[in-house]
């Protein structure tokens, strides 16, 4: 352990696997449930979603963050630092949050399953309120029927996994990370500082 560049907190040179493995457990649980929702919508959609998720985590994330990270070539809290160093050259721009905006391309990995999970809930609310169907209502019914109604309990579990994963890394990873002071995940103001 060392003091970080500002001597404000201690950080891990390499994260222990006892931190990395739970993150992968949460990520796999989240992706498994998300994939279930998308596959329930349609097989082709599910396949495209899985491929996009794989490319997002193993290509887009390393290019946007890992190549600029202190943990490039080391074991980071998600375990991609060493992996990224085998496939991508280290960036000359070592400002960690400088390419954070590109992570917008990772948003569909969460937005799509969240949307598909909320559609049946909205349909149930519409049905409970007795909202008459019309052209829009008929389209909503068709989408809901094509989903065959994702079990609400499973969707709640999915939301709980997302919540617990975030709580886990914010409590176990972020406080011991070298980039704690300049990471947009930990401190949203770090993005403002890179612009100014």
Secondary structure, DSSP 8 states (H G I E B T S, - for coil): -EE-TTSSSEE-SS--HHHHHHHHHHHHHHHHHHHHHHHHH-HHHHHHHHHHHHHIIIIIHHHHTGGGSTTTTS--TTS-HHHHHHHS---S---GGGGGGGGGGGTHHHHHHHHHHHHHHHHHHHHHHT----HHHHHHHHHHHHHT---HHHHHHHHHHHHHHHHHIIIIIGGG-GGGGG-TTT-THHHHHHH-
